[in-house]
Amino acid sequence: MSFRISKKTTILFILIMIIAAISSGCNNMPEKPPISDNENTPETTYEDIEAIIVSGAEAREVFESHSQVILLDVRNQDEFDAFSIPNSTLIPVDELESRLSELPDKDADIIVFCRAGRRSAIAADILISNGYTNVYDMGSINNWG
């Protein structure tokens, strides 16, 4: 599956990778594989999309610096009522596919989280398989920095 990556998304991804490299002490970022082996094919901005794993601190920084980021809580209503991140949107993972219309366009930046990380990974896969291109998996709500 291929998607066009916007300049904003590319900059956001680079920012997250720099933060991750600095926080982990790693200065080497893996190089992306070439899109095509055919030298006559013009360079393109398409690539396979996967959820980007982010720490809670990175997710919070992205959320606070970009007004259009969606914090998607995929826990159940009882968990959300007990504790939630301010301004987050609740759509339980088992309702996500039927409620995708509640999310904005498929190029929106979406940070997904749950209680422990299993449901957020499932939700990220659901989003990606439905054409969402900027999905960030924070894992556990306890990671919120």
Phi, psi and omega in degrees: 000136183234147180218155175276130180260126182284161178299319178301317180294319179298316179296317179298317179297316179298317178301314179296318180295321178296315178299317179297318180295318180293316183288334180262354181077014182260129180256357182255125175256136181295143179277140179287143177293154179298148180291320185217146176276348182278114182292341180276352180279127179295150179297141183230164180259017178271147175201165175288137184260134172225156177294140177267126180277126180232151174283166178299320180296318178295318180298317180295319179297317178296315181299316183286336182263354180227114185290343184265006181283137178255126172268111185254110178270120183252020175281185177268171185301318180299318178295317180298317180295326181288321180196133177213160176277130179306140179069016176274158180251129179265121166220103181306143185304325181285352176251355190302310183300324181279351182241017181301333180295345178281347178269151179289198185305161187288353176263005179294146175279121184235121175259118184257140175209164178213207181280313185239341179121340181290312181292327178293324177294319177296315180298318179300318178296320178298314181299312181297317181292344177258014171096004177285135191252342185238072185251127180240125181258110179274344183080241186280143174300333179291348178278348184306119188276000000 
